[in-house]
Amino acid sequence: MLVASLLILGCLIALASGRVPPVLAFAATLTLAGLLGVAPSSELLSGLSSTGVVTVAAMLVVAAGVVHTGIVSRATRRILGSASNLQQSLIRLLFPVGIASSLMNNTPIIAMTIPAAQELEQTRGIPARRVLMPIAFAAALGGTITLIGTSSNLLIASLADLGGVELNFFAFTPVAIPTFIVGIVLVILVVRRLIPKGPPIEVRALQWRVELPIAPRALLLNKTLASQGLASTRDFTAVTVMRATEEISTDERLQAGDVVVFQANADGVGELWGNPRFGQKEQRLYEVTLGAEATGNLGELNARDDMDVISARNATQALSETPAQAGELLYVTADAQSLVESVDGVAMVADVGNRAPQVAKTAKGVAILGVVVVVLMLGIFPTEWVASAGALAMLLFRVITPRAAFRALNWNLLGVLAGAVGLGAIATSSGLTDAIADWVTRTSGDSVAILVVLVAVVAVVLAAVVTTAAAVSMLVPIILAVSAILSVAPEPLLALLAVAACLSPAGSGWLGCRRRTTRGGRSWESFERRQPPPQYPVRPPAPITATHRVSRRRHPRLLLLLRRPPTTPRPSSKNSRTCTPRAFSVTRNSRRPRPKPSVSRGALDAPVSTGVNRN
């Protein structure tokens, strides 16, 4: 038991430090436990075949299929509607976001609400950070309502199943619903005081010409750009509409085949491409730099069937007539990066965006999610197989491609969940769980109220210090053992554990949503924008100073490099050395800092007014 306690304590310290990746901490702990024989290998590696891990993986694919249809972003924009202030926006949005998070993974839901929040900021002046942070909190709370809402719920169910306790679809609902309602009301009341407006946002020049065609089944058909909030924002402005060979006003109703011309910055290009209203092809967005071999005009690149040029920087005429020059930056769409790289004249390619939302697949995606939820509610089949069938249906009905499904799998999350199951096995096999359960029983006596307070406090503190998965893996076996000793039902305590872990600063979206979002997708906390690498101009060497004492015995080569030419007079002081070759000097005891070269960004979007970057 001592060895197991030390291993678990070391793992928790590594997780709390934040310097060790959680997957590495779990892997090292399980490896040492296996080598020392603390627990059988079958139990240590049981997380790889855990039903909870399998269900999480399958539901990630199902959620990715639903998000790919654009239904989340469209619904968010429609819900916001004519909201004119922050309170109206939160009242309309938080409850639907919480309900949606109870049926699918909340990370893509948060990511898909970012464009709508940005539009709200650009059109009505409501700071996006004041909308997105409450959304993250509502999504975290709403995820605890059902079994499939969050990965921690599924992990709790998987660990409880190993202990002989089966949790149904609504096992967490009696505790989660009141907490969700109270939490949302409090957020709406105090959000203005807790979340500041933030610094002023930098306005960038609209240097990109963007041409987007209106598809035959686009949502913009027979509608105006102004009615859909696409006429003018901070990141893009509609310039004209090309209908056949003539230009028409941007106030006209759009028809199939029209080409809308925008002036945008780099952020606006991505926002326009990700907008589901245009009915874009199912392709990915790439940033392309033309090489010295580029000839002709961009119309020749557009003639290809597998690639479309949608934007060019500083273009003053139609893209089809814009010359292809070396060093020119473009945004193109294609099925794969290899297709773009194979085009003559392309020097560099960077993947900058996901595939465009496919509105035509909305019915299939929503129907598959609905069937999965209904079957899980009825409890006819095991959860893991229902979720797997839903993921397979997304692929068979071509709602999502196999490559996109693979990208939807968060391998870091799955690794953490599998490691957490093994960590719980160490505590159970070594007898540590029973020892802690006996201490909790003696401390609480026969009082269920004290037991509830202990579970809530320990869950909040432990999830705040380490990861939610680690807290759950340690507390579920203890709750099951204590419930058996006191002869009480474990289901309410497990539901309390799920809600308490969500309410912790690290587990909730209020303060710790960084753990719930991924770098691969966009997060509410850092509206990151693609910027070109800074370009440093070539300058003559500047004088460099050294602050260390040179030793002849330890640094003979350095002395050889710093040796003065014969014509140079000796310095008057023994504490300074001057070297004229290569146009720099070295002074031993000088504290003058090394001069830094000035940076010429050569950015895609030069700022037109001074402000503070939101990053």
C-alpha positions in Angstrom: 0.0 0.0 0.0 2.9 2.3 0.7 4.3 2.0 -2.8 0.9 2.5 -4.3 0.4 5.6 -2.2 3.7 7.1 -3.2 3.0 6.4 -6.9 -0.4 8.0 -6.7 1.0 11.0 -4.7 3.8 11.5 -7.3 1.3 11.4 -10.1 -1.0 14.0 -8.5 2.0 16.2 -7.7 3.1 16.0 -11.3 -0.4 16.9 -12.5 -0.7 19.8 -10.1 2.7 21.3 -11.1 1.5 21.8 -14.7 5.0 21.1 -16.0 4.4 17.5 -16.9 1.9 16.6 -19.7 -1.0 14.6 -18.1 -0.6 11.8 -20.5 3.1 11.4 -19.6 2.3 11.6 -15.9 -0.2 8.8 -16.2 2.0 6.7 -18.5 5.0 6.9 -16.1 2.8 6.0 -13.1 1.3 3.0 -14.7 4.7 1.8 -16.0 6.2 2.0 -12.6 3.2 0.3 -11.1 3.5 -2.5 -13.6 7.3 -3.0 -13.0 6.8 -3.0 -9.2 3.9 -5.4 -9.4 1.5 -3.0 -7.6 -1.5 -4.1 -9.7 -2.0 -6.7 -12.4 -1.3 -5.6 -15.9 -4.8 -6.4 -17.0 -6.1 -3.8 -14.5 -3.5 -1.2 -15.2 -4.2 -1.4 -18.9 -8.0 -1.7 -18.6 -8.4 1.9 -19.7 -7.4 1.0 -23.2 -10.6 -1.2 -23.4 -12.7 0.9 -21.1 -16.3 1.4 -22.3 -16.1 5.0 -21.2 -13.1 5.8 -23.4 -14.7 4.0 -26.4 -17.9 6.0 -25.9 -16.0 9.3 -25.7 -14.1 8.6 -28.9 -17.3 7.7 -30.8 -19.2 10.7 -29.5 -16.4 13.0 -30.6 -17.0 11.7 -34.2 -20.7 12.2 -33.8 -20.3 15.7 -32.5 -17.8 16.5 -35.3 -20.4 15.4 -37.9 -23.1 17.6 -36.5 -20.8 20.6 -36.2 -19.6 20.0 -39.8 -23.2 20.8 -41.0 -23.0 24.3 -39.6 -26.2 23.8 -37.6 -24.6 25.1 -34.4 -23.3 28.4 -35.8 -26.5 29.0 -37.7 -28.7 28.3 -34.6 -26.5 30.6 -32.5 -26.9 33.5 -35.0 -30.6 33.0 -35.2 -31.0 32.8 -31.4 -29.1 36.0 -30.9 -31.3 37.7 -33.5 -31.9 41.3 -32.6 -30.3 41.1 -29.1 -29.2 44.7 -28.4 -27.3 44.3 -25.1 -25.3 41.8 -23.1 -28.1 40.6 -20.8 -30.4 39.9 -23.7 -27.7 37.9 -25.5 -27.0 35.8 -22.4 -30.6 35.1 -21.6 -31.3 33.9 -25.2 -28.1 31.9 -25.6 -27.0 30.3 -22.3 -29.9 27.9 -21.8 -29.9 26.5 -25.4 -26.1 26.1 -25.2 -26.5 24.1 -21.9 -29.2 21.9 -23.3 -27.1 21.2 -26.5 -24.0 20.4 -24.4 -26.0 17.8 -22.5 -26.4 15.9 -25.8 -22.9 16.2 -27.4 -19.4 17.1 -26.5 -19.3 20.8 -25.4 -15.9 21.7 -26.9 -17.1 22.0 -30.6 -20.2 23.8 -29.3 -18.1 26.5 -27.7 -15.9 26.7 -30.8 -18.8 27.1 -33.1 -20.3 30.0 -31.1 -17.1 32.1 -31.6 -18.1 33.5 -35.0 -21.5 34.5 -33.8 -20.0 36.2 -30.8 -17.5 38.1 -33.0 -20.4 39.2 -35.3 -22.2 40.4 -32.2 -19.2 42.4 -31.2 -18.6 43.9 -34.6 -22.3 44.8 -35.3 -23.6 45.8 -31.8 -20.5 46.6 -29.8 -21.0 43.8 -27.2 -17.5 42.5 -26.2 -17.1 38.9 -27.3 -15.2 37.9 -24.2 -18.3 38.8 -22.1 -20.4 36.4 -24.2 -17.9 33.6 -24.7 -16.8 33.1 -21.1 -20.4 32.6 -19.8 -21.0 30.3 -22.8 -18.1 28.1 -21.7 -19.5 28.0 -18.2 -23.0 27.1 -19.4 -21.6 24.4 -21.6 -19.7 22.9 -18.7 -22.7 22.9 -16.4 -25.1 21.7 -19.1 -22.8 18.8 -19.9 -23.4 17.3 -16.5 -27.1 16.8 -17.1 -26.9 13.6 -19.1 -24.6 10.6 -19.3 -23.0 11.6 -22.6 -22.7 15.3 -21.9 -19.0 15.3 -20.8 -16.2 12.8 -20.8 -16.0 12.9 -17.0 -19.6 11.7 -16.8 -18.7 8.7 -19.1 -15.6 8.0 -17.1 -17.6 8.0 -13.8 -20.1 5.6 -15.4 -17.3 3.3 -16.6 -15.6 3.2 -13.2 -18.9 2.7 -11.5 -19.7 -0.2 -13.9 -16.4 -1.9 -12.8 -17.7 -1.7 -9.2 -21.0 -3.2 -10.1 -23.1 0.0 -10.3 -24.9 0.8 -13.6 -25.8 4.4 -14.4 -28.5 5.2 -16.8 -28.8 8.1 -19.2 -30.5 10.5 -16.6 -28.5 9.3 -13.5 -27.0 12.8 -13.1 -30.0 14.8 -14.0 -31.7 15.3 -10.5 -28.5 16.9 -9.2 -27.4 18.6 -12.4 -30.6 20.4 -13.4 -31.0 22.6 -10.2 -27.3 23.4 -10.3 -27.5 24.4 -14.0 -30.4 26.7 -13.5 -29.0 28.4 -10.4 -25.6 28.8 -12.1 -26.9 30.3 -15.3 -29.0 32.9 -13.3 -26.0 33.9 -11.3 -23.9 34.3 -14.4 -26.4 36.6 -16.0 -26.6 38.7 -12.9 -22.9 39.1 -12.1 -21.2 38.9 -15.5 -20.8 42.6 -15.9 -18.9 42.9 -12.6 -16.7 39.8 -13.0 -15.7 40.2 -16.7 -14.2 43.5 -17.9 -14.7 44.8 -21.4 -11.0 44.2 -22.2 -8.5 46.4 -24.1 -9.4 48.1 -27.4 -9.2 45.9 -30.4 -6.7 46.6 -33.1 -8.3 47.5 -36.5 -6.5 46.1 -39.5 -6.4 47.3 -43.0 -8.7 45.4 -45.4 -6.0 44.4 -47.9 -7.5 41.2 -49.3 -9.9 40.9 -52.2 -12.3 38.0 -51.6 -14.6 36.5 -54.2 -17.2 34.0 -53.0 -19.9 32.5 -55.3 -23.5 31.9 -54.2 -24.2 28.2 -54.5 -27.6 26.9 -55.9 -28.7 25.8 -52.4 -27.1 28.6 -50.4 -28.9 30.1 -47.5 -28.3 33.6 -49.0 -30.6 33.0 -51.9 -33.2 35.8 -52.3 -31.7 37.6 -49.3 -29.6 40.7 -48.9 -26.2 40.9 -47.4 -27.3 43.5 -44.9 -30.2 41.3 -43.6 -27.7 38.6 -42.8 -25.1 40.8 -41.2 -22.6 40.5 -44.0 -22.6 44.0 -45.5 -19.9 45.5 -43.3 -18.0 44.4 -40.2 -14.7 45.2 -38.7 -13.0 42.4 -40.6 -14.7 42.6 -44.0 -16.8 44.8 -46.2 -18.9 43.9 -49.2 -17.8 45.9 -52.2 -19.9 44.7 -55.1 -21.8 41.8 -56.5 -20.9 40.3 -59.9 -24.0 39.0 -61.8 -22.9 37.5 -65.1 -20.8 40.3 -66.6 -22.2 43.3 -64.8 -21.9 44.7 -61.3 -24.9 45.2 -59.1 -25.4 46.9 -55.8 -24.7 45.0 -52.6 -28.3 45.9 -51.5 -29.8 43.7 -54.1 -31.2 40.2 -53.3 -28.7 37.5 -54.2 -29.3 34.8 -56.8 -27.5 31.5 -57.5 -24.3 32.1 -59.5 -23.7 35.6 -58.1 -20.2 36.3 -57.0 -19.9 38.6 -53.9 -16.7 40.6 -53.7 -15.4 41.6 -50.3 -12.5 43.6 -49.0 -11.2 41.9 -45.9 -8.2 41.3 -43.7 -6.8 37.8 -43.0 -9.3 37.2 -40.2 -12.2 38.2 -42.4 -11.1 35.7 -45.1 -11.4 32.9 -42.6 -14.7 34.1 -41.2 -16.2 34.4 -44.6 -15.0 30.9 -45.6 -16.4 29.4 -42.4 -19.8 31.1 -42.8 -22.4 28.4 -43.8 -24.6 30.9 -45.7 -22.7 30.8 -48.9 -23.0 27.0 -49.5 -19.3 26.5 -50.2 -17.7 23.3 -51.5 -16.6 20.7 -49.0 -12.9 21.8 -49.2 -10.3 23.1 -46.8 -8.8 26.6 -46.8 -5.0 27.0 -47.5 -2.7 29.9 -47.5 -0.4 29.8 -50.6 2.8 31.7 -51.4 3.7 31.8 -55.1 7.2 31.1 -56.2 9.5 32.4 -58.9 8.0 30.0 -61.4 4.6 31.6 -61.2 3.5 33.0 -64.5 0.3 34.2 -66.2 -2.7 35.2 -64.0 -4.7 33.7 -61.2 -7.4 32.7 -63.6 -5.2 29.8 -64.8 -5.1 28.5 -61.3 -8.8 28.9 -61.0 -9.3 26.8 -64.1 -8.4 23.7 -62.2 -11.3 21.5 -61.0 -9.7 20.5 -57.7 -8.6 24.0 -56.5 -10.2 27.5 -56.3 -8.6 30.8 -55.6 -10.9 32.8 -53.4 -8.7 35.7 -52.2 -5.5 37.6 -53.1 -3.7 40.4 -51.2 -3.7 43.9 -52.7 -5.7 42.8 -55.8 -7.3 45.7 -57.5 -9.1 43.8 -60.2 -11.0 40.5 -60.7 -9.0 37.5 -59.4 -9.2 35.9 -62.8 -7.3 38.9 -64.3 -4.8 39.4 -61.4 -1.2 38.6 -62.4 0.5 35.7 -60.7 3.7 37.2 -59.2 6.4 35.7 -57.2 5.9 36.2 -53.5 2.2 36.9 -53.8 0.0 35.5 -51.0 -3.3 33.8 -51.9 -6.1 31.9 -50.1 -7.2 28.8 -52.1 -9.5 25.9 -51.3 -8.8 22.3 -52.2 -9.6 18.8 -51.0 -6.0 18.1 -49.8 -2.8 19.9 -49.2 -0.9 17.6 -51.6 -3.1 18.9 -54.5 -2.1 22.4 -53.8 1.6 21.6 -53.4 1.6 19.8 -56.8 0.6 23.0 -58.7 3.4 24.6 -60.7 4.4 28.0 -59.3 3.4 27.2 -55.7 6.3 27.7 -53.3 4.7 27.3 -49.8 1.3 26.0 -48.5 -0.2 26.3 -45.0 -3.4 24.8 -43.8 -5.3 27.6 -42.1 -8.9 26.4 -41.8 -11.4 23.5 -41.5 -13.7 22.4 -44.3 -16.5 24.7 -45.1 -19.8 23.8 -43.4 -22.1 21.6 -45.5 -25.7 22.8 -45.0 -27.1 20.2 -47.3 -26.0 17.5 -44.8 -27.8 19.0 -41.8 -30.8 16.7 -41.9 -28.6 13.6 -41.9 -26.4 14.8 -39.1 -29.1 15.9 -36.8 -31.2 12.7 -37.5 -28.2 10.5 -36.6 -27.6 12.4 -33.4 -31.4 12.2 -32.5 -31.5 8.5 -33.0 -28.4 8.0 -30.8 -29.9 10.1 -28.0 -33.3 8.4 -28.2 -31.8 4.9 -28.1 -29.5 5.8 -25.2 -32.6 7.2 -23.3 -34.4 3.9 -23.8 -31.4 2.0 -22.5 -32.0 -0.9 -25.0 -28.4 -1.4 -26.0 -25.0 -0.7 -24.3 -23.9 2.9 -24.4 -20.6 2.2 -26.1 -22.2 0.3 -29.0 -24.9 2.9 -29.6 -22.3 5.6 -29.8 -20.1 3.5 -32.1 -23.1 2.9 -34.4 -23.7 6.6 -34.5 -20.1 7.4 -35.5 -20.2 4.7 -38.1 -23.5 6.1 -39.5 -21.8 9.6 -39.8 -19.2 7.9 -42.1 -21.6 5.7 -44.1 -24.0 8.6 -44.9 -21.0 10.8 -45.8 -21.8 13.4 -43.2 -18.1 13.5 -42.4 -15.1 12.1 -44.2 -12.8 9.4 -42.6 -10.0 11.9 -42.5 -12.2 14.5 -40.7 -13.3 11.8 -38.3 -9.8 10.9 -37.5 -9.0 14.5 -36.8 -12.0 14.8 -34.5 -10.5 12.2 -32.2 -8.7 14.1 -29.3 -5.9 11.6 -28.6 -4.7 13.6 -25.7 -8.1 13.4 -24.0 -8.5 9.7 -24.7 -5.0 9.0 -23.3 -5.8 10.9 -20.1 -9.1 9.0 -19.6 -7.3 5.7 -20.2 -4.6 6.6 -17.7 -7.1 7.7 -15.2 -8.8 4.3 -15.3 -5.4 2.7 -14.6 -4.8 5.1 -11.7 -8.0 4.0 -10.1 -7.0 0.4 -10.5 -3.8 1.1 -8.5 -5.8 2.5 -5.6 -8.3 -0.4 -5.7 -5.8 -3.3 -6.0 -3.5 -2.0 -3.3 -6.2 -1.6 -0.7 -5.7 2.1 -0.5 -9.4 2.7 -1.5 -10.7 0.6 1.4 -8.4 2.3 3.9 -9.6 5.8 2.8 -13.2 4.6 2.8 -12.9 3.3 6.4 -11.4 6.7 7.5 -14.3 8.6 5.7 -16.8 6.3 7.4 -15.3 7.0 10.9 -15.2 10.7 10.2 -18.7 11.1 9.0 -20.3 8.5 11.2 -23.8 7.8 10.1 -24.4 11.3 8.9 -25.2 11.5 5.2 -25.0 15.3 5.2 -21.4 15.2 6.4 -20.6 12.6 3.7 -22.2 14.8 1.0 -20.1 17.9 2.2 -16.9 15.8 2.2 -17.6 14.5 -1.4 -18.4 18.0 -2.7 -15.4 19.8 -1.1 -12.8 17.1 -1.9 -14.1 16.9 -5.5 -13.9 20.6 -6.0 -10.4 20.9 -4.4 -8.9 17.9 -6.1 -10.3 18.8 -9.5 -8.9 22.3 -9.1 -5.4 21.1 -8.2 -5.1 18.2 -10.7 -7.2 17.2 -13.8 -10.8 16.3 -13.6 -10.1 12.8 -14.8 -7.6 12.1 -12.0 -10.0 13.4 -9.4 -12.8 11.2 -10.7 -10.6 8.1 -10.9 -9.6 8.5 -7.3 -13.0 9.4 -5.8 -15.3 7.0 -7.6 -13.9 3.8 -6.0 -13.9 5.6 -2.6 -17.6 6.6 -3.0 -18.5 3.1 -4.0 -16.7 1.6 -1.0 -18.2 4.2 1.5 -21.7 3.6 0.0 -21.4 -0.2 0.6 -20.3 0.3 4.2 -23.1 2.8 5.0 -25.7 0.9 2.9 -26.6 4.1 0.9 -27.3 4.4 -2.8 -24.1 5.6 -4.6 -25.9 7.2 -7.6 -26.6 10.6 -5.9 -23.1 10.8 -4.6 -21.7 10.0 -8.1 -23.9 12.7 -9.6 -22.7 15.1 -6.9 -19.1 14.2 -7.9 -19.8 15.0 -11.5 -21.3 18.4 -10.7 -18.7 19.3 -8.1 -15.8 18.5 -10.5 -17.5 20.7 -13.1 -17.8 23.6 -10.6 -14.1 23.5 -9.7 -11.9 26.3 -11.1 -10.0 23.9 -13.3 -13.0 21.8 -14.4 -15.5 24.5 -15.2 -15.5 26.8 -18.2 -15.6 29.9 -15.9 -11.9 30.0 -14.9 -10.4 26.9 -16.4 -11.9 26.4 -19.8 -8.3 26.3 -21.2 -8.4 22.6 -20.3 -11.6 22.1 -22.3 -10.4 23.7 -25.5 -7.8 22.5 -27.9 -5.1 24.3 -29.8 -6.3 22.6 -33.0 -9.6 24.4 -32.9 -10.5 28.0 -32.0 -10.9 28.9 -28.4 -12.9 31.7 -26.7 -9.9 32.9 -24.7 -7.4 33.8 -27.5 -8.8 34.9 -30.8 -5.6 33.8 -32.5 -5.0 35.1 -35.9 -2.6 33.8 -38.5 0.3 36.2 -38.9 3.3 35.8 -41.3 6.7 35.2 -39.7 8.5 38.4 -38.8 11.1 39.5 -41.4 14.4 40.8 -39.9 16.3 43.1 -42.2 20.0 42.4 -42.8 22.1 45.0 -40.9 25.8 45.3 -40.2 26.9 43.8 -37.0 26.2 46.0 -34.0 28.6 46.3 -31.0 28.2 43.4 -28.7 29.1 43.4 -25.0 30.0 40.5 -22.8 29.6 40.5 -19.0 31.7 37.4 -18.1 35.4 37.2 -17.3 37.4 35.4 -19.9 39.8 32.7 -18.7 42.9 31.8 -20.8 43.0 28.3 -19.4 39.3 27.4 -20.0 38.5 29.4 -23.2 41.6 29.3 -25.4 39.6 29.3 -28.6 37.6 32.3 -27.4 40.8 34.2 -26.7 42.0 33.3 -30.2 38.9 34.7 -31.7 39.2 37.9 -29.6 42.9 38.4 -30.2 43.7 41.9 -31.3 45.6 42.6 -34.5 49.2 43.5 -34.2 48.6 47.2 -35.0 46.0 47.6 -32.2 47.4 49.2 -29.0 47.0 47.4 -25.8 44.1 48.5 -23.6 45.0 50.6 -20.6 43.0 48.5 -18.2 43.3 44.7 -17.6 39.5 44.5 -17.2 38.7 45.4 -20.8 39.5 43.9 -24.2 38.7 45.5 -27.5 38.6 43.6 -30.8 38.4 45.5 -34.1 37.9 42.6 -36.6 34.3 41.9 -37.5 33.3 45.4 -36.3 32.4 44.5 -32.7 33.9 45.1 -29.3 33.9 43.1 -26.1 34.0 44.7 -22.7 34.2 42.4 -19.7 32.5 44.3 -16.9 30.0 46.2 -19.0 26.3 45.9 -18.1 25.0 47.4 -21.3 22.3 45.1 -22.8 22.8 43.5 -26.2 21.1 45.6 -28.8 18.1 44.0 -30.5 17.4 44.2 -34.2 14.3 46.1 -35.2 11.5 44.0 -36.5 9.8 44.6 -39.9 6.8 42.4 -39.7 5.8 42.5 -43.4 2.4 41.5 -42.0 -0.5 40.5 -44.2 -2.7 43.2 -42.5 -1.0 46.4 -41.4 -2.8 48.2 -38.6 -4.4 51.4 -39.6 -5.0 52.6 -36.0 -3.0 52.1 -32.8 -4.6 49.7 -30.3 -3.9 46.8 -28.1 -3.9 43.4 -29.6 -6.5 41.2 -28.1 -4.0 38.3 -27.8 
